[in-house]
């Protein structure tokens, strides 16, 4: 028996290659998963491995391949990770210019518990548009894992490669499941 379905949206940033860590964490807790990728994120992923792991095709376009199932289980939680500077700004503004962004907009509109984990450098994070976007998402009751309290800070420009392994996949899953009512708020494992 599954505890819920986690929809994962992956954006084009280095940690995307490790999304299988999030899938593993969810699977160990009896959650099903599916991955949607922004068009640029496909270059970061091993789609075949993800499809074998989740049982669902990695979606990045409006049309699925012939013979594949079009619909996914109803999402109980949504994690957008890694979320790029561009994607965070788009999500906050409601810009839905590709399949991944329309998926996000619709799930947020359906009040699906949503967690966003930005992967941005400090120079981008100091920009007013990004700061407004993060504040606007939080005002919409979207959990944005970013800042000292979350233990996940923007990295210095040019140091993203060294920060990829520390990406907080486990913290994102725990936040999403807490929001969905599946885990107690006292869980503190990060990873």
Residue, then its C-alpha position, 0 to 999 in steps of 0.5 A: x500500500x502506498x502512502x501517497x504520490x509525489x510529483x517531482x519537477x526537476x529544473x536544469x541545475x547540477x543537482x538534477x542528476x541526483x534526483x534519484x536520491x529523492x526518489x529513493x527516499x520517497x520509495x523507502x517511505x512507500x510513496x510513488x513518484x513521477x518526474x517532470x523535467x523542464x526542457x533544459x533539465x533533460x540534459x542533466x538526467x538519466x531518463x531511462x534510469x528514472x523511468x525504471x525507478x519510478x515506473x513512469x516516463x519522464x515528462x517534459x512535453x505536453x504529448x507523451x510517446x505513443x503507447x504510454x499512459x498520459x495521466x499520472x496518479x493524483x499528486x499528494x505533494x509536489x517538490x520542485x528541485x533543484x529550482x533555478x533562478x529562472x524557474x523560481x521567478x517564473x513560478x512566482x509570476x505564474x508563467x507557464x511557458x512549458x509543460x513543467x511550469x504548467x504542471x507546477x501552476x496547476x498543482x499549486x492552484x489545486x492546493x497540493x502541498x508544494x516544496x521548492x528548493x532553489x539552487x542559486x548562487x549568492x549573486x543571483x539570490x541577492x537580486x530583488x526579483x528573486x527575493x520578491x519571488x521567494x517572498x511571494x511563494x512563501x505568501x502562497x504557503x509554498x515551502x521554500x527551503x532556503x536560508x540559514x534556518x533551513x541550513x541551505x544557503x545560496x553558494x558563492x558564484x562559481x562554486x555550484x559543483x562543490x555544493x551539488x552533493x550537499x543538496x537537501x533532497x531528504x529535507x525536501x521530502x520530509x517537508x513535503x510529507x509533513x505538509x501532506x500530513x504524513x510525517x511528524x514535524x519533529x523529523x530533522x534528518x537532512x540530506 
